[in-house]
């Protein structure tokens, strides 16, 4: 079948859908992967057709997620940052996807796939890299404030409502101008998403979040979607550094940006020196670049996590879903320095699993706090053992294979049977 997989956002949002696209192609489907142009390298050389969306995601992130703001303000500014490219992306994606027999929208692209599927009369499936389906089992990853456990389901509903209210002006304009649709201004697009064909795919390991008992509909934890590059070879300097001494820690914040990278770098290097360990520091989009500071610290740009993380002792990161998954698969303890969105949720989840040494909000990060957390991550045996147990479980899963199985099952099921399924997951409750 001709399948279009759509993803937007930073690398952490785009790489798991790219892995799903590859999994579908390896099953014999013709797959086009629709994503921001700067991520073409993810599927280069793979049997997947890449369809690039115009725009500079890195610039958007740099101008919207760099200030010391509260979580709601960050989300508002991020939505506004995508305002200029959103209509263009929607128009381009519509043309790329017009000939497809199935649309798959992941994360922020799920609504786009739903609207295109409805208007172009193409079946569509939605998925997420975070467990956003309402449940009483755990709080919403997107809710900006910690509340008592009995409010969990309410948190999910409020978070989905908040996201829609911030995105509503852009979403309704796109739907009206490009698709002739008008979404409900108050309740949002969730009923439209509930009309998706087949399952709601959640790319999270059940070893990390056990399936909630109140997910009685189509929502399914498939396991993580990893995109590995077996042929990747490390640069000579990195290989030499790894061989020159004991395994280092890793420090990197991926696509996150910050207003004072030099100050952050000083905090990081001072903490590393205080602990007395070796470290690999990734510049990332923040521009952390500790050149010529110490023979115990090696600077890198981008290195595949699946290659590097098994070679380090612990991982200091921002708590993005993709980096969290990679650290867990490698069986390594984490120190999480969350910036916004679902990152605090993953930090707390790692601590609950025993695989996280600490969660330190970026606004509270100091040399003392970071040195204490790094020391725990490399010296507390129980944390290493917990991380290793989870890593063994995740390495035994096949998240992509399970997701592809569920997609193909939905495609082959009789249409009347598919439309009889019920999605009993809060705001998504509707006839499937």
C-alpha positions, 0 to 999 in steps of 0.5 A: 500500500502507498502510505504517507507518514507525517511528522513535524517538530524537532528531531525527537519528534521526527526520528521515531516516525522515521523509524516507523516509516522504515518498518513499513517499507521493510514490510513491502509498503511504498512509504513517503515520509513527510517531515521538515526538510532538515531531517532528510538525513534520517532516511537517506539511503533507506527505502523511504521516499522523503518529502521535505517541508519548508522552514527552519525548525532550529531557528523556531526553537532558538527563538521560542524555547530559549528564555527562562519562562513558565511552562505555559508561556513556553508552550504559547511561544512555541505555538506562535513560533510555528505560526508562520510555517504551519499553513505552508506545511499543511499545504505541502503535506496535503499535496504530498499525501494526496495519492496515499492510500493511508495517512499516519500522523504522529504527535503534532501531525496527528491532527493534520493527518485527521483533517486530511484524511477526512477531507481527502477521504483517505483512511488515517491512523494517529500515534504519539511518542508520549502517553497523552491518552487520558488515564487515572494511572498517571498524570498528563505528561503535558500538564505543567503543574504537579497535582494530587494523584486523584486529579490525573484524569482531569489533568489529561483533559485540561492539558489537551484543552490548553494545547488546543486553545493555544493552537486554535487560531492557527488550526482553525485558519488552516482547516478553513483555508485549506480543507474547508473544515471548521473545528469545534472552537471549544472542545477542540479536534479530539473527536476528529482524531477518534475517527481514525482507522485502527489503533492509537499507537503509543510509542512507549515501552510497557516496561516503562509505563505499564498499560493502564487498566482504564485504557479500554479502547484502541490505545496501545503501548507498542514499545519504542520506535528506534531508528538505528544506523548500523553502518555508522562509524565514530570519528577518530577523536571520539574513538581515541577518547573512549579508549584512553580511559574509563567509560565517561558520562554523557551530557547533552540536551538535544534540540533544546536551546538556552539564553546563556549557553556559556553559563550552562557550560561552566556549570556542567564542566565544574560539576564534572571536575568536582566528581572527577569523572570523564565526560562527553559533552554534546553541543546540541542546538544549545551550542555547548562546546567545551573546546580545550577545557580539559583532557577529561572532557571531549566535545562532540556534535551529533552522535547516534545514541544507540552507538554511544550510550552503551559506551558510557556510564550514565546519561545527563539529558533534558528528558526528551522522550527519544533520549530517555528511551535511548538511555533506558535501552542502553541500560544506563542511569539518567540525570534529567534536567528538564526544560519544558513539556513532557520532560519533567514527566520522564524525569519523575518516571525514571526516578520512580523506576529507580533508573534516574539519579535525579531530576533537576529543573533547568531553573534550579541547576547549579554546580552543587546539584549537578555534581551530586546527581552525577555522583549518584548516577555513577556510584549508586549500584541500585540505580545502575541495576534498575537501569540495566533490568529495564534495558534488558526488557526493552532490548527484548521488545520490537516496538516497530514490528508491533506497530506495523502489525497493528497497522496492517491488521487495521487495514485488513479488518472489515470496514464495518468491524473497524467502525464498531470499535470504541475509543473509551479514552476520555476526550477521544471517546467516540465511535472509531 
